[in-house]
Amino acid sequence: MKYQNGTFYRSIRHKRIALSATLLIGLLISNLLMASDENSEVPLATFDFAIAETLNAIGHPPIFLAGLKGYETYSRQSDVIPNTTNLGYRHLPNLELLAGHPPENILISPPAHTSLLPRLSEIADVKEYLLYNFSKSDDALNHWEVVEELTRQLGTLVNDSAASEQYIEKTNNHFDDLKRKLNNTDPSLLIVQLMDERHARVFGKGSVEGMVLNRLGLQNAWQGDLGQWGMTTVSATSLFSINTKMIFLETPYDPPGGQRKLLTDGQWRHLPSVREGNYKIIPTNYWSWGGLPAAQQFADSLANQLIGNEVDAQVAYSVQNHHEENADIH
């Protein structure tokens, strides 16, 4: 009887597990169908954050994004791309889930994910978009134009060129306005992320940071080599000869206050710019190889710091003059 009871309870337990699995699958399929309805013109999947955020910006978010949770972390915002299903890790996408509800197109940005091309091609038509230093061009390449062209190509793909052109125009107008406001600031900057007590990353051409500096008419104080990804890791000694305003980037993966802690401990506090207080810390809320949305996020944060700094300096100068005038009177 004990064995029979055990068998009976196991049977109930197995039925409950099967029922839960069925409900979960049904819910997943329902979510996918809802996402497909939202994007009924062209259901798309992508493994690239620049492509995903650009599609979202023009009103056509993809139904699938590999690495969605990671993108939300970088953006510091949950549900940043609505009606999109997470396709697992960015470099380990869930191809079974993708094959079970195939989109019309899978969008990638080489060199990433090219090893998956044979498998992806069995699921759907694959389109490739080369960005930043991987674009087919020479050293005179204007990355802003490349990202604009990406936006246009995606607008064409979703049959909404008007939306992409409106977004490009709106973004350019915004950047032109920021550039005018930054006319009176020191144009030389160094974009840095401290890694530990002895090493840092510097950013330049080939990243959102480098593209934004160029678009705003600012100068990158780093004149050394950069890798294909628009950044390089350097030792502390490489930065001590550069005396310019430094922008330290604090990513969502840094410990809270991590950049400031590194700046107050060890040798980083002896950097000329740090000793003089000629620096700012910017919490990043964008992907460093993103599209126009990422560029605007960084540009807004940067401009707020630089323009605010100029206002503070003007106020301090006025107060100082006021005190001096009062002293002369007395």
Stockholm file with secondary structure:
# STOCKHOLM 1.0

chainA/1-330         MKYQNGTFYRSIRHKRIALSATLLIGLLISNLLMASDENSEVPLATFDFAIAETLNAIGHPPIFLAGLKGYETYSRQSDVIPNTTNLGYRHLPNLELLAGHPPENILISPPAHTSLLPRLSEIADVKEYLLYNFSKSDDALNHWEVVEELTRQLGTLVNDSAASEQYIEKTNNHFDDLKRKLNNTDPSLLIVQLMDERHARVFGKGSVEGMVLNRLGLQNAWQGDLGQWGMTTVSATSLFSINTKMIFLETPYDPPGGQRKLLTDGQWRHLPSVREGNYKIIPTNYWSWGGLPAAQQFADSLANQLIGNEVDAQVAYSVQNHHEENADIH
#=GR chainA/1-330 SS CHHHHHHHHHHHHHHHHHHHHHHHHHHHHHHHHHHHHHTCSCCEEESCHHHHHHHHHTTCCCSEETTHHHHHHHHTCTTSSTTCEECBCSSSBCHHHHHHSCCSEEEECTTTTGGGHHHHHHHSEEEECCCGGGSSSCTTCCHHHHHHHHHHHHHHHTTCHHHHHHHHHHHHHHHHHHHHHTTTSCCEEEEEEECSSSEEEEECTTSHHHHHHHHTTCEESCCSCCCTTSEEEEEGGGTTTCCSEEEEEECTTSCTTHHHHHHHSGGGGGSHHHHTTCEEEEECCSCTTCCHHHHHHHHHHHHHHHHHHHHHHHHHHHHHHHHHHHHHHC
#=GC SS_cons         CHHHHHHHHHHHHHHHHHHHHHHHHHHHHHHHHHHHHHTCSCCEEESCHHHHHHHHHTTCCCSEETTHHHHHHHHTCTTSSTTCEECBCSSSBCHHHHHHSCCSEEEECTTTTGGGHHHHHHHSEEEECCCGGGSSSCTTCCHHHHHHHHHHHHHHHTTCHHHHHHHHHHHHHHHHHHHHHTTTSCCEEEEEEECSSSEEEEECTTSHHHHHHHHTTCEESCCSCCCTTSEEEEEGGGTTTCCSEEEEEECTTSCTTHHHHHHHSGGGGGSHHHHTTCEEEEECCSCTTCCHHHHHHHHHHHHHHHHHHHHHHHHHHHHHHHHHHHHHHC
//
